[in-house]
Amino acid sequence: MIPRRDRKPSTTKRMIIMVLAVGLFLAVLIGWNIAGKYFAGQAAANMPVPPQTVTSMKAVMDLWQPEQGSVGSLRAARGADLAFDVSGLVSAIRVKSGDEVRQGQLLVELNADDIIAQRRQLEANAALLKTNLERARQQLSYKGISQADFDSAEASYKAAMAGVNQQQALIDKRRLLAPFSGRVGIVSLNPGSYVNAGDVILTLQQLDPVFVDLNVPQGSLGQVKVGQTVVLSLDAFSDRPFLGEITAISPKLDAATRNAQVEARVPNKDRLLTPGMFANVAIQVGEQKNYLTLPQTAITFNPYGETVFMVRHSGKKDAKGKPEMPTAQSVFVTTGPKRGDQIAVLSGIKEGDEVVTSGQLKIKNGTPLIIDNSTKPPNDAAPTPQEQ
């Protein structure tokens, strides 16, 4: 029989001891992690938040003009591609490229020597018949000829004059006159060139005023009326707006696009606007309104709403007697229409509230702020593109 002191512990006892040892280790490990997080949180809570540099401005009320945006194409008040309705050789060109011409001014002539010679022959015959007519009138006064003889002489003279006028009409067809005042295009014709009837010789455009053709969707057509002001902006003159007014609205909508064609008249005394140019058009609709205005960069757009960071001044002083830094406070706002770099705020803040305009990504509620407005974000109601 084996002595009691030499017996080995049972398997069950060893398992219990192992489980207790593992449980104790896990408890110590979990406790260590919890304590570490607790003390880390306490340290973070007691650690001062570093200040962040931002820009800011006070919200102000500004007068807004409601606008309906569209795009348009410029065309001349009058424009025509000029051509002869007869063929012939060019004998003279009376204008140069880009000349300003008056209505009725001679532009180009075709050779008409043979027709002019025929006209002179007919004029001579008409002069003779006119002399005969005057002689017949005298003879008729004292009954030297019959009334029938006088009527025959008068008819012969009128027929001769009709022939002269016909020849003059043929000569006039070989003289191209300006149908209206305007500017001549590029003249590439040369004397001696042969032109066919209907060939375009040159173009003539009346540049003051010019018209703008634009399309307005049917949903906005109720706001557009004849006489409203339009503002044109063009890439070619990015620093200068052009003002005009609506002169006509088409009574029929395009069946494919459901847009109505609108015509606007724009003065062009400096001749800067050219037919065919593309323009952005803002139609001023309705009355002007006052809106609380901020730069668009001040608004943080989130799925749950729009917010701004307001600059809060506590008015207190620190231990050294200096004013405490302002802090950030997030506020929900309701935004309205946009205008250039600006946006209207309908609710959430009031006039005079100081709002962070840039640097929002690095701040949160309670973050101390350093206001540096040496470089401000864009805040232009009508920005112009900057070419690099």
Secondary structure, 3 states (H helix, E strand, C coil): CCCHHHCCCCHHHHHHHHHHHHHHHHHHHHHHHHHHHHHHHHHHHHCCCCCEEEEEEECEEEEECCEEEEEEEEEEEEEEEEECCCCEEEEEECCCCCCEECCCCEEEEECCHHHHHHHHHHHHHHHHHHHHHHHHHHHHHCCCCCHHHHHHHHHHHHHHHHHHHHHHHHHHCCEEECCCCEEECCCCCCCCCEECCCCEEEEEEEEEEEEEEEEEEHHHHHHCCCCCEEEEEECCEEEEEEEEEEEEEEEEECCCCCEEEEEEEECCCCCCCCCCCEEEEEEECCCCEEEEEEEHHHCEEECCEEEEEEEECCCCECCCCCECCCEEEEEEEEEEEEECCEEEEEECCCCCCEEEEECHHHCCCCCEEEECCCCCCCCCCCCCCCCC
